[in-house]
Amino acid sequence: MTTKEILDKQKIYNQDELNNMKRDDLVEIMKEYSLKHNGLKKDMLIDAIIKRQEHRDDLKSKLVTDNSIEKYHRGTVEYRLPTLIIYRIIRDLWHDDIDVILNTNQLCSNYRWLLSIGLVSKELYKLISSMFTRFNLFSTKIYKQRVPLLSPHKTLAQQLKNSVINPLSVLKNINHLTLSMDIFRQLTDKTTTTCTPIELGLIFNSVTKLKLTHARDMPFQMHHCKSIIQYMPNLDSLTFFKIRLEAIRIYQKLQQIPRLTSLDISTVQLNKMPTESRIFSSSIRKLKLPMLLTRNPNILGENTQLTTLSVNSVGPEEIDFIRSQLGSITKLIVTVMLACMPGS
């Protein structure tokens, strides 16, 4: 599905329709548009919705293109093989050369030729776009040398935005997203972002699995958590890799992610052990914990749905935690075994 088609699916409301709605109905539209609504009166809600729709129309106008790919009609291209067989061949090639490849050094060349298939016709463009759903984006020293005048994080964030809104780009449906905290901050922080709420919605709306990776001296903060809640309504799996995640209220805020069922914080950097209880949502089914958190047996609620638990070690303190969860878990993963103390 192209960016323009995604925008076309969104319902448009005129002024009279909005005026006849109750405030609760307007709030639901604001939530659908990923706009803040707390404390706003009805007339202010209507103004915000109208402005958002005007920006949407402006963005759609920029996506109109005279490229022949956009004008292709299904059935006008004759193939030697039935299209269903062609699709199956391409899907199998994508699976073998991208999804399960062992030699990652070949990934770049494999992506290059598979993505080039999207240039054949609009049908194949949509097929490739539907499979190009995993995206990893990091900053590197090499990239920084090539673009000396710009921050590498800002440049990469800008390129990701441009790729998603570009009508000729196949990057439209990101389901699995891995970002460094630097790039995530450049995309979402008000002081650094060049993205509008609509553009952030296009980038993040389809994301179901998110992995945020280490950034020096850049902890994950409350406003980052709010961005995830606002722009990733379909998120069900979240991983923090070597990220500073110290404030206990952030763990509690993560409970507001409606579909989150998998959380990996096994490598987060903790300076002290949190003592609060029930800091994780009862809807979590897969949980990977760092050592300090496994020493608090009360971090999960009584009605937890936890089925898979991963811990970094098993010692006397961890055993108490595991015992408290044995009634629900069906799978236990231990990455490092520590010898128990004598008499334990």
N, C-alpha and C positions, 0 to 999 in steps of 0.2 A: 504494500500500500504506500503510495507516494505521500509526501507531506501535505500537498494540496487536498488529496482525498481524505486524509485524516481531519483536516480543518473543515472540509465540506460536510462531514458527518455531524459536526457540532450544531446544535439547534440555535437559531437566532430569534431573539425576542425584540419586538418593537416597543416604543415608548408607552403606548396605550396598554399593551399586555402587562408590562411591568407595573404600571400605575394601579392596575386592578388586582395585583397579587398582594397577598399578606406578607408581612415581614419574614415569617418563617420560610415561605416559598422563595423569597429573594435570597435568604441566607443559604439555602440549598444550591441555588445557582452560583453563588459566590464560591461555595465549596467545590462545585464542579469545575469552576474556572481557576481554582487554586488561588483565590484572592482572600485577603484578611477581611473579616466582617465584625469582629468584636467591638462593641460600643458604637457602631455606626447606625444612624437613623435611616428610615426608609428612603428618603430622598437621596441620601448619600450613597446608599446601596445601589439605587437605580443609576445614579451618575457613574459609579464605578463599573457597573455592568455594561452600560452604553459605551464608555471609553474602551473597555476591553474588547467589545465587539468591533469597534472602529479600528482598533489596532489589528485585530484579526483580519479584517477586510483589507487593510493596507498590506499585511504580510502576504495574503493570498494573491494580491495584484502583482507582487514581486515574483511569485512562483509561476506566473504564466510564461510559457516559453514557446518559441516557434520551432524548436527542435523536432525533427521528423519522428523521433522515438515517441513523443507525446501524442502524435497523430496516428499512430499505428492502430489498425482495427483488427480485432481477433479474426483469424481465418484468411487474412489477405496474404499471409506468407505460406508458401507451399514447402513442406518438408518431405524428405525421403522416407522418414519413419513417422508413425503416429506420435502426436505430441506427448501422450501419456508415457510412451516408452522413452522419449527424449528426456522428459522430466525425471523418470526413474533413474536413468543413466547419470544425469547430473547430480541428483540427490545422493546416489551411491558414491560417485566420485568425491563429492563434498565430504561425505562421512569418512571415506578412506583417507583423503588427503588433508583434511582439516581437523575433524573431530577426534580421530583416534590415531593420528600420526605419531610415530615414535621419534623420528629424526626432526626435531624442531627447527634445525637449520634450513630445512626445505620449505618451511611455512610461508616465507615471503614470496618465493617464486610460485608456490601452489596457489596462494591467494591471488597473485597477479593474473594468472591465466583463468582461474575460475571466475573472478570478478569481471574479466573482459567478456565473458559470455553474456553479461547483461547488456552489452552494446548491440546484440543481434536484433532484438525486437523488444517491444514493450512487454510482451508475455514473459520472455526470459528475464527481463529486467525485474519484474515483480517476483519471479521465482527466486532469483539470486538474492533479492532484498529480503525475502522471507526467511532465507537460511543464514544470512549474514547478521546474526543476533548476538554474538559474543565479541566483546570489545575491551581490550586492555590498553590503557594510556598512561605512560610514565614520562617523566622528564629525564633527560640524559645529558651528560657532559658533551657528547658529540653534537647533540642538537644545539646546545648553548653556543658552541664554537661557530656553528653555521649561521646563527642569527644573533650576532653580538649586540645589536641595538635594542633587542627586546628580551624581556624575561622569558625563559623557555616555558615556564608554567603558563604564563599569560598567552603565549603564542599557541601552545597546544590546546588550551581551553578554547581559544578563538577558532582554531581549526575544527575542533569537534562541533562547535555550534554551527559553523559554516557548512560542514558536511551534512548535518542533519536537515538544515533548512534548504539546502541546495536541491532543486528539483531533479538534477541529473545524478545525484549521489544515491547509491544503493543503501547507504546507512540510514535506515528509517525505523527499524524495530529492534532496539537494543534490549535484550532480555538479561544477559549476563554482563555486568559492567565491573571492571576493575580500574580504580583510579588512585593516584597518589593524593594525599591530603592537600598538597600544594595546588593541584589542578582542581580538585573539588572545591577548595576555597575560592579560587579564581572564578569558578562558575557561579557560586551561590552567594558569596559574601556581598553585601550591598556596597561596600567600599571598593570592591575590585571587579565586580561582574559587569559585563556588557550585554548580558542576556535579559530580555524581558520575561515576565512570568509565563507568557505563552510559549516562548522559545525554551524555557526550562522545562515546561510541561511536555513539549515535543521530545526533548532529550531523555527525560527520566520517566515518563508515564508508563512505558512498557517494561521497565526494569523489575525483574522478580528476584534477582540475586545480585547483591552489591558487595564488593570487597574494597575497603579503603586501606591503603598501605602507608607505611611509615614516612613521616616528614620531620626533619630535624626542627626542634623547638616550635612545633605547631600542634598543640593538643586538639583533640576533638571536643568542641564546646557546645553549649546548649543551643545556640542559633544554628549550628550545623545539624543537630538533631531535629530541630523544627523544620529545616529545609527538606530533610528526608521525609518527614511526616506529610509535608505540604505537597511535594512534587512526585512522590513515589507511592501511590495508593495501592499498587499491586505487589509491593515488596514482601517476599516471604522468607528470604534468607539474607543475613547480614553478617559480614566477617570484618573484624578489626585486626589488622596485622601490624604488630609492633607499634601501636599508637598509644599515646598518653591519654588515659581515660580515667581521670581521678575523681571527678565530682560525682557523688552518689546519686544526685538528682538526675544525672544524665541516664543512668540505668533505669530509674523510675520513669523518665520521660519516654524511653524506648517502648514502654508498655502501651503507648498510644499508637504505635504502628499497627493497624487493624489486622493485617494478614500475616504478621511475622510469626513463623513457627520454628525457625532455625537461627541460632545465635552462636557465633564463634568469637570468644574473647580470650582464648587460651594464651595469646602472646601480648596482651595489653600490658602497659607499664603502670604498676600500682606502687605507690610509696607507703601506703598503710592499708591495713585490713579494714574494710567496711563492717560496721557492727549492726547496721539496720537489717530488718527482716523483710522478707517478701519483696525483694528488689527486682525480680523478674516476673514477667507476665505468666499467668497460668496456662496460656495458650502455647507456650514454647514446648516443642516436642523433641528438638535436638539441641543440646547445649554442651559447649566446650568451654571449660573453665580454667583459669590460671590457679596456681597453687594456693595463694592467699584466700581466694574465695571458697575453696573447698573446705576451709577450716571453719566456715560459718554454716552450721547445719540448718539455719532458719531462713536462708535466702529465697527459698521457693515457698509458694503458698500451699495451703492444704489441698486445694482442688487442682493441683498441677497435672498436666497431661503429658509430662515428660516421659519419653520412651527410650531415648538414646542419650547417654551421659559419657562425656570424655573428660578425663582428668590427667594432669601432668605427672602426678605421683600418687602413691598410696602409702600413707604412714598412719600413725595412731589417730591424728586429727581427721584425716580424710576418711578413715573407716567409719567414723560416726556419721559423717555426711552421707556416705553411700548407704549405710544401714537405714537412714531416714527416708531414702528414696527407693528402696528395694521393692516397695509395693507397686511401683508404676513402671520402672525402667525394664526394658527387655534386652537392651544392649549396653554393655559397659566397655569403654575403650580406655586403656591405661598406656600412656606413651613412655613413661619412665617408672620403674619400680624402685622404691627406696626400702631398705631393710627396716623392719619395725624395731622399735626400741625394746630392750629386754624387759620381760614382764608384761608386754602389751598383748 
